[in-house]
Amino acid sequence: MLHDTQLHRLWAVGMLMSLIRWVEILAFAVFTFERTQSALWVATLMMLRLLPLSLFGLALGALATRRSRRTVLITTHAMLLATSAVLLMLSLLGVLTVWHLALASFINGVVWAGDMPMRRSLMGDIAGHGRLVRAMSLDAVASNACRLIGPGLGGLLLAHGGLTAVLVFTSVFYLPVLAALTGLSRQVAAPNATRPTLRALLVRGWQAARESPPLRAILWITILFNLFGWPVLSMVPVIGQVRLQLDAQDVGLLASVDGVGSLLGALVLTSLGARLRQGQLYLGAVLLFLVLQIALGWSWNVWLTAAVLLVIGVAQAGFAVMQATLVYLAAPDDRRPEALGLMTMCIGVAPLGFLATGWLAEHLGAPTAATVTAICGIVAVGLTWRQCRACFQMAQDGAAAPART
């Protein structure tokens, strides 16, 4: 195990933020669908939560080398507490609307965009090469343990106390997040003493990708997954309510199942990750996810849907753990925050995927949306297989293997 109080604090922040995030995502989605009866609106909320990743991901990666990551993390999470408190006030006054949730989702997305270049790059610096896979896996275990609780808890709170109960919960739970961040050592979060210009830092991130075929492959696969894979999970509340005829509490429980799979997958990676072929695992997880999302869309039975979501969660864990690990290892030592910021920017293409999935579900139904996006993703991997397989060049010790000439 990794006995380091700084890592423990960073894991605690990731865990609590995962819990808050998934409580909000489920509750906001159910509330929005009940108010609008629109799958497109549900997808739009998730899209707004992800849009800042593409807008600010690379810039936040650059900022991570110019400012104290501790200070930035404290400031941004304090902003989330203020946002939740405002939503709670609006809910108590009875004037809360979907537009308020949309704005709050975007603000949450700005902070989420900083998680990879800020919190996770700091975690990698503290853990070092030898402990990196285990540190990232344990972070995934902690986050997924709360992620599997989050949707079910969100549905329970929504069913028994409405959105007001959800917002009371999130406002209270931001307090231990801020306490953990405040306790971080100032030394581990110190900015780069050279303080290069923002433009130079952005250029360095692009150069790192151009010079490393494995890094380019990892980023490309990230784009494909966020365009054609991950967005289908935003349809789980729609599938649960329309196709399976579940109430809010049962939808929350169903949406928690992929979190159970993610937790199981992350636990396995905690002990075996360093011995596995990491590039193959990364790409294989994406392909498995795409195949399973077709089954998710057309499942007619609650238990079958739950089983599919469980395995989808395992695949998602393989993708998520290897994603941050491989980018951190494939990038040069002095360009890691920029490379992780670039990866966040690639994740930021997800709003396009969520909008496309929501539009397809609105006009053709959620099952067809899941099928069409999955087929598009599989075809895209096939057409770019030469580029995708460059991630196999990652050596077993994690460093990028020399490219073949």
Sequence and secondary structure as in RCSB ss.txt:
>XXXX:A:sequence
MLHDTQLHRLWAVGMLMSLIRWVEILAFAVFTFERTQSALWVATLMMLRLLPLSLFGLALGALATRRSRRTVLIT
THAMLLATSAVLLMLSLLGVLTVWHLALASFINGVVWAGDMPMRRSLMGDIAGHGRLVRAMSLDAVASNACRLIG
PGLGGLLLAHGGLTAVLVFTSVFYLPVLAALTGLSRQVAAPNATRPTLRALLVRGWQAARESPPLRAILWITILF
NLFGWPVLSMVPVIGQVRLQLDAQDVGLLASVDGVGSLLGALVLTSLGARLRQGQLYLGAVLLFLVLQIALGWSW
NVWLTAAVLLVIGVAQAGFAVMQATLVYLAAPDDRRPEALGLMTMCIGVAPLGFLATGWLAEHLGAPTAATVTAI
CGIVAVGLTWRQCRACFQMAQDGAAAPART
>XXXX:A:secstr
    HHHHHHHHHHHHHHHHHHHHHHHHHHHHHHHH  HHHHHHHHHHHHHHHHHHHHHHHHHTTTS HHHHHHH
HHHHHHHHHHHHHHHHHHT   HHHHHHHHHHHHHHHHTIIIIIIHHHHHHH GGGHHHHHHHHHHHHHHHHHHH
HHHHHHHHHHHHHHHHHHHHHHHHHHHHHHHHTS TTTT   TT   HHHHHHHHHHHHHH HHHHHHHHHHHHH
HHHTGGGGGGHHHIIIIIS   HHHHHHHHHHHHHHHHHHHHHHHHHGGGS HHHHHHHHHHHHHHHHHHHHH  
SHHHHHHHHHHHHHHHHHHHHHHHHHHHHHS GGGHHHHHHHHHHHHTTHHHHHHHHHHHHHHH HHHHHHHHHH
HHHHHHHHTHHHHGGGGGB TTSSB     
